[in-house]
Amino acid sequence: MILPEIISAGIYDSRFVVKNLKESAPRKTSFFEIELPLENGGVSYIDSGSALITPDILICTKPGQIRHTKFPYRCYYLHVKLEKGILYDIVSSWPCFVNTSKSDKYQETYSKIVRHYNSDNENEIIILQSLVLELIYTLQNDLAKNVSANSKKNSGYVTIKLACEYIKTHLSSELSLGNVSEVMHLSPVHFHNKFKSVTGKTLREYIENQRLKKSVELLLTTDYSLTQIAFECGFSSQSYFNYVFKKRMNKTPREYVKEFYSKYEA
């Protein structure tokens, strides 16, 4: 997993930065911008969506989105660059506006991030990275709980949960829609619809994500050959494994490993 590149972190207050403006001009974002409002304010606009600014939301903007803000706006902000991979996929999946009942907890984490970001001690980067990962983990966990709570209302939740567990323990097996739906005792069409409704992904997308996740783990923790890893993760061949990996990660498996360990070389 490639760690986030922290571009900037701090506190933004429109009353000091843009004193006489009522609204910012639309701009296209270059990084992931994760912000926690500190008080009630105006309105945040991202692409075609909008939300009232309150301390009970987090605002998550992805690269390439168009955003502007109706002031006033005071917030903690964190701008990060993520390489395509697991973390990139996680943060990209977040909604732009996330309701939270844990604003105090998030404020505590942001306060630590800003303090360590502004430190002159080079060793602070270790703590800073851990805090950013903690923020991502906490927000992802909260979102997963919200999805879980909503999904449990659906009659197919338990079935799909069992299907996901089956997939994770049978990645080296044939996991076609027909095979998995048969194991779950549902018709392929019915299973497909329920699976996408609960997980937000097609079966194929989910299986590919799990296979790539396991392949990264094996690449970094074993001395398996690429052929062995392809087999363990259920890819039909090493060449197809290389193709899927490069398509999703923008680098070959060997390039990924080399780049990962180069970051820790003296």
Secondary structure, DSSP 8 states (H G I E B T S, - for coil): ----EEEEEEEEEHHHHSTT-SB---EE--SEEEEEESS--SEEEETTEEEE--TTEEEEE-TT-EEEEES--EEEEEEEE--TTHHHHHHHTS-SEEE-S-HHHHHHHHHHHHHHHT-S-TTHHHHHHHHHHHHHHHHHHHHHHHHHHHHTTSTTHHHHHHHHHHHHH-TTS---HHHHHHHTTS-HHHHHHHHHHHHSS-HHHHHHHHHHHHHHHHHHH----HHHHHHHTT-S-HHHHHHHHHHHHSS-HHHHHHHHHHTT--
